[in-house]
Amino acid sequence: MPMLKLIAEDFIHLDKIETVLPLYQALIAHTRLESGCLAYDLYHDLKNPGHFVFIEAWENRAALDAHVQSEHFQRLVPLIDAHKRAEGVFTHLQNYEALLPCS
């Protein structure tokens, strides 16, 4: 089964960035220990303060689904979302080769 990549974008109020940073740290630390997590990295947009971008790689959809149901995700994400200034954006990606016809 092909690897799944995900780009998850958060938009946090500028005055709440310091509040969410420890929540992000805890989410990252726990998630990187999950079975099926190949990469879980968080970036901050230099041109748009408060715009955070997760770039994730998962073994498969089942691993991502388990992540979303995990205790730490269910506990921490609502605490982070309480400080959002806009709705998050989630992009699920697969390698373009999956679209090519079989030879």
C-alpha positions in Angstrom: 0.0 0.0 0.0 1.4 3.4 -0.9 2.6 6.0 1.6 0.2 8.8 2.5 1.4 12.4 2.9 -0.6 15.1 4.6 -0.1 18.8 4.8 -2.1 20.3 7.7 -2.2 24.0 8.1 -3.2 25.9 11.2 -3.9 29.7 11.5 -3.3 30.9 15.1 -4.1 34.3 16.6 -0.8 36.2 16.9 -1.3 36.8 20.6 -1.8 33.1 21.2 1.3 31.7 19.6 3.2 31.3 22.9 0.2 29.5 24.3 0.0 26.9 21.5 3.7 26.2 21.2 3.9 23.8 24.2 0.7 22.1 22.9 2.4 21.6 19.5 5.5 20.3 21.2 3.5 17.7 23.2 1.5 16.7 20.0 4.7 16.2 18.0 6.5 14.3 20.7 3.6 11.8 21.2 2.8 11.5 17.5 6.4 10.7 16.4 6.2 7.6 18.7 3.1 6.3 16.9 3.2 3.1 14.8 3.0 4.1 11.2 4.3 7.6 11.6 7.1 8.1 9.1 7.5 11.9 9.6 5.7 14.6 11.6 7.3 18.0 11.2 5.9 21.4 12.0 6.9 24.7 10.3 6.0 28.3 10.9 5.4 30.6 7.9 8.0 33.4 7.9 5.7 35.6 5.7 2.5 34.9 7.7 3.0 34.8 11.4 0.6 32.4 13.1 0.5 30.2 10.1 1.8 26.7 11.1 2.2 23.9 8.6 2.5 20.2 9.5 4.2 18.0 6.9 3.4 14.4 7.7 4.1 11.0 6.2 2.2 7.9 7.2 2.6 4.3 6.2 -1.0 4.2 5.2 -4.5 5.6 5.8 -5.0 3.3 8.7 -2.0 4.8 10.5 -3.4 8.3 9.9 -6.8 7.3 11.1 -5.3 5.8 14.3 -3.4 9.0 14.9 -6.6 11.1 14.6 -8.3 8.8 17.2 -5.3 8.8 19.6 -5.7 10.1 23.1 -3.1 12.9 22.7 -4.7 14.1 19.4 -8.2 14.1 20.8 -6.9 16.0 23.9 -4.5 18.5 22.3 -6.0 19.5 19.0 -9.1 21.1 20.6 -6.9 23.1 22.9 -4.9 24.3 19.9 -8.0 25.0 17.8 -9.4 27.2 20.6 -6.8 29.8 19.4 -7.3 29.6 15.7 -8.1 32.7 13.6 -9.2 30.7 10.5 -10.3 27.2 9.6 -7.4 24.7 9.1 -6.6 23.4 5.6 -5.8 19.7 5.1 -4.3 18.3 1.9 -3.9 14.5 1.5 -1.3 13.6 -1.1 -0.2 10.5 -2.9 2.7 10.2 -5.4 1.6 11.1 -8.9 2.8 7.7 -10.1 -0.3 6.2 -8.6 -2.2 7.9 -11.4 -0.2 6.4 -14.2 -1.7 3.5 -16.1 -0.2 0.1 -15.3 2.1 -1.2 -18.0 
